[in-house]
Amino acid sequence: MTGSVVITGIGVVVRDAMGLDAFADWLMPGGALPDRPEHFDTSAFRAGNAYAVSPDRCATALARLGLAGLLPESDRDCAAHGLLAAAEALAMAGLDDAALRAACGCVMATTSGGMMDRFADAICAGDDGADYRLTAPPGATAEVLARQFGLQGPFASFSSACASSPAAFSYALSRVRRGDTPLMLVGGSDRMRAADFAGFNALRAMDRDSCRPFDQTRRGMVIGDGAAMLVIEDEAHALARGARPLARLREVGLALDAHHITHPSPDGLARAMRQALHRAGLAPDQIAYVNCHGTGTPVNDKTEVEALAAVFADESARPLISSTKGATGHLLGSAGAIEAVITILALRLGCAPAMATTAAPEPTRFPMPGPDGPAPFAGTFAMSNSLGFGGINSSLIFEACAGDAR
């Protein structure tokens, strides 16, 4: 199986929406502002707002799907969001047959799985002998999903900072193209923890109010949690079983700049984009839209524009660019998965979501959506970029399928 690879199922869980349709309806006008998490107190932090999924709402959704009793409490924190998103993606792809699920692989991206949960719980309880072996590893969520849904194909888990999800996509794409499996469940799942919150506050990378990507007044990110899961599948296999392709996953580019742990270099991202374009056989002017990493930190956004300008040098043919972290927050290891879904939605709808928090955009010399509504674009190909601590850079390219509304 070396032909086209398509997406046949998508599932989404974020603070304000559970399910793809609800997510699209909420996201396209620009989303909503962050607020305080429900499951831990942020009053002692310099920046206290976030995009955190309500644990009660998540538990209710699990119960409604009959999944709540299938997880021990210790697994639920790190796997609940992924379970909900995976259930939607598998159902949308029509994978209700046990044999089809058995052929399906599973690859997950996460920041740290259940590791920080279990460590923090043990420290708070004064328990220095806690057993972390079952639920602590970053791979625990992928194991829970594979076990729950009977997925017996290739299996992996990636934790490579904020570029974890594109690494997972790269692995999944290679497995399908090599013929190891006709289809893979791939995505990211994270749960926000007080330890994560404290770390980004200590770095002074968090904005007190909202994330304002590419805005002249931007001051930092706002973190979020949730999950996005996608079923990718050999196109011939999908069509033979009557599945409806939602988009094509054309290519993945990965590059390390090894410049600085928190200060990105434009060279690394430019190489990742060029690699993805070269492998896809595309010219820069064929990309109609780029979903940027766009964290709203002064350094990231400036560096990202420099990289984009190097790759898309012809100012007369530059793509529409945007960042959606002003609406979803930064989902860390899961960010690339949620933004892959957003990029697919943009291709299918022919417009990029409004950037509601970017009221005073910098002169990037790239077209961008305004704060008042989605921005239309015409084209078949779109790109989604992710940058991670340590100089990890990635670029995904998606292609619209015939019949999408544009």
N, C-alpha and C positions, 0 to 999 in steps of 0.2 A: 504494500500500500504506500505509494509514493506521490499520490495526487494531492488535490486540494484538501485542506483541513478547515472544517466549518464549525461554528458554534451552534448547537441545537438546543441548549437549555441554559437558563440564567436564573439565579436566585440571589436576593439582596436582603440584608438586614442592616438598617442604620437607625439612628436615634428617632428620626421622624417618619420612617416608613419601613414596613415589612412587606416585601413582594415587589416585583419589577414594575407593575403598572402604577402602584401607589408611589414608588420611588420616582418614576418619570414625571408624574403629575406634580409632585412636590418640588423636584429639582429644577425643572426647566424654567420656572419663573424666578429662580434664584435662591430657593431654600429658606432657611430661617436662621436667626441668631443663636449662638450657644447659650447655655445656662449651667447651673451647678449640677454635678452628678448626684444621683440619688444614693449610691451605695458607699460613698465615703465622704468625709467632711473636708472641704477645700478652703475653709475660712482662714486657715493659718498660712495659706500660700499667697505669694505676690500676685499671681494670676490664677483665678479660681474657676473660670468658665471652661466648658468642654462640650463635646457632642457624645454623650454617653447613653447607650441603650438602657432603658429601664429594666432592671432585673425582674420585677414583677410582670411587666408586659411580656418579657421574653419567656418567663415560666408559663404564663397563660397560653402563649402561642404554642409552646412545646406540648402542653396538655391537650390543646385542641387537635393537634396532629397525632396524639397518642404516643409521643416520644418522651414525655416527662419521666415516666417510671423506668426508663431503660438506662438511665445514667446514674451512677452513684453520685452523691453530692459533691465529692471531691473532683469529679470529672466535669461537672456541669459548668463551672465558671469558664473554663478554657474552651469548651466544645459547643456550648449551647448555640451561639450565633452561627457557627459553621453547620450545625445540624439543621437549623431552620433554613438556611440558604441552600444547603445541599438537597434537602427534601423538595424545595421548589424547583431547582435546576433539573433534578432527575425526573420529576413529574412532567415538566415542560418538554423535556427531550423524549418522553414516552418510554422511559426505561422502567417499566413495571414488571417486565419479564425477568425471572430469576437468572436465566441463562445469559441474557444480555448484561445484567448487572455483574455477573461473575466474570465476564470478559473485560469489564471496565476497570481501569486503573484509578488510582487516587494519589494526587500530589497536592500538598498544602503549603501555604506560606503563613508564617506567624512571627511575631516579635520574639516571644519567649515561651509560647505555649502556657503551661500551668506552672512554670518554674517560679515566677515571682509570687504567685498566689500562695503556693505551698510554703515557700521560704518565709514570707511575711507572716503567714498564719502561725508557723512554728515559733518564730521569734517573739511574736506578741504573746503567745501562750507559754513562753519559757520552756519550750520543748526542744532540746538539742539532740534528741534521738529519733526525730520523725523519719519515716520511710518515704523518700521522695521517688522511689524507683518507678512507680506505676503511672503517676499523673504529672510528675514534674517535667519530664523531657519535652523539648519543643515539638517532638514528633507525636505527642500524645493525642492531639486533636485529630490528626490524620488517621491514627490507629482507631480512634472512636468511630469516625465516619466510615472507614472501610469495614469495620466489624458490624456496625449497625445496618449498613445498606448492602452487605454481602458483596463488596467489591474485591475481586481477587486478582486483578491485573497488576501491572507495575505499580510500585508504591514508593513514595519519597516524601520528605518534608524539608523545607528550606527556611532558614533563619539568617538572612543576610541584610539586616537593617531594613531601611525603607525601600530597598529594591528586591525584597524577598519574593513578592508576587511575580514579577517578570522572570525571575530565576525558575520559579515553579512552572510558568508557561513554557519556558524554553525546554525544560525536561519533558513536559507533557507532549509538546509538539514533536520532539525528536522521537519519542516512543511510538507515536502514531505513524509518523513518516517512515520509520524503520520497519513497521509491520509487527511490532511487539504486541500491539493491541489495536482494535479499531476505534476505541474511544477512551477518553480519560475525564475524570472529574477533577477540576483544577480550580484553585482560588486561594483566598486568604481569610483567616478568622482570628480576631483578637478581642480581648476584653481589657478595658482600661483598669489600671491599678493605681493605688496611691503612690507606689514606688515609681512608676513611670511618670506620674504627675510631678512628683518631687524632683526627679532628675531633670526634666525639661525646664522646670522653674529655676533650678540651680544653674542651668546653662543660660538663663535669661533669654530663652528662645521663644517664650510664650507671650502673646499679646494679652493684656488685661481684659479687653473688650471683645474683639472679633478679629478674624484673619482677613487681611485686605491684600490679596495677591496683586502685584504689579501696581500698587497704589503709591502715590508720593508720600503718604503718611503711614505706610506699613511699619509695623513694629514686631512682627513675629507670628508664629503659628498658634493654632488652637487644636489640641489633640482630640481625637474621637475614637470610637470603637464600633464594632459590627463585623459583618462578613459579606463577601461576594463569592459565589461559586458558579462555575461555568462548566458545561459539558462540551468538550471539543471532540470532533469525530471525523474520520476519513469521509470525504464527501460522497464517494461512491457507496460506501456502507450506509450512510445516512439516507441517501435517496432510495436505495434498495429496500429499506425497511419503512419507507414512507415518512421519514422525519422531515421537518421543515427547517432548513438552514436560516439562521438569523443574521449571520455575517461570516466572512472568512477570516481566519487568522493567517496572515500572509507571512510574517517574519518576526524574528526577535533579534535585537542587537544588544550585546553586553560588552562593556569595557570598563577597565579599572584605571583611574588616573593616579592613584597612590600619591596624591598631593598633600592632603591634610585630613585629619579625622572628621572635622566638622566644616571645613571651608572647601567647597567644591571648586573644581577647575573646569573651565569651559571646554578644554581639550578632550576630556574623557567623555562628556555627553555628546560632543560633536562626533567623536569616533563611533559611539554606540548608534547614533542616528544614521551615519553614513553606512555602517555595517548592515543595519536593517534594510536600508534602501537598496544597497548593492545586492544583498541576498534575495530581495523581492523583485529585482530587475526593474526598479522604478527610478525615475528622475525626481529631484526635489519638487519641481513644479507640478507633479501629479498628486502631491499631498494637499488636501483641501482644508484639513483641520488638524491642529495639534492640541491635545490635552496635556498641559504642562504640569510638571511637579509642583511649581508655584506655591511654596509654603508661606509666602508673605514675610519671610525674613529678608532684611536688606541685602544680605550677601547672596542667598540662593537666587532670588529673582533676577538680580543684576547678572549673575553668572549664567543663568539659563538663557537670558536674552542674548548674551554674547555668543553662546553656543548656537542658538537658533540662527542668528545673523550670519554665522560662518557657514552653516549648511545651506540655508535658504538665502543665498547672496543676492539673487535677483529681486530687488524691491518691488518690481512690477508684478511679480508672480508669487508673492509670499502668502502662506496659508493664514487662515483665521487661527488665532491662538487664544486659549483661556486657561484658567485654573479654577477648579471646582471646590477647592479646600475652604473657600469662604462660605460654602454651604454645608459640606459634610464634615469639616475638620480634617485633620491629618490622621489617618488610620494606621500609620506606622507600617508594620510589615504587611498589612492588608491593603494599604493605599493603592498599590498598583492593580489589585484585583477590582476594587470598586471603581477605579478610574478606567479600567478596561471596559467595564459595563457601561460607564458614562460615554466613552468613545463610541461604542457600538450603538447606543441610543442616539447619539448625535448623528451618526451616519444614517440610521434608519429614519430619523425625523427630518434630516436635512438642516439642522440648526444646532448651535451650541447653547448650553444653558446661560442664562443671565448671570452676570457677576454683581450681585446685589450689594456687596460690601465695598466694591471698588468704585468709589465715587470720584476720585481724582487720579485717573490713570497716568502713569508715566508715559512719556513719548517713546514707546518701544520701536516705532516704525513698523509694527505689525498690526493688522486689524484685530480688534478684540470686541467681545460683546460689552454692552453697557449695563448699567444697573437696573434698567427698566423692563427688560424682556429678552428672550432668546435672540440670537443673531443667526440669520440664515447663511448657508454656504452651498455651493454647487460642486459636487465632486464625488468620486467613488472610493477614495482612499483617505484614511485618517491614521494619526499616530498618537501614541500615549507614552510619555516619558516619566521615568522615576529615577531619583537620585538617593543614594543611601550614605550614611556615615561611613567613613573610611575610603571614600572616593569611588563607590560602586555606582555605575551608570547603566541605564537600560532604556530600550526603545522598542515598543510593540507597534506593528503595522496591521491594521484591519482593512478589509475590503467589503463594501456593501454588496449584498446579493440582489439579483434582479427582483423588481416588485416592491422594493422598499420605498416608502414615501419620502420624496425629496423635491 
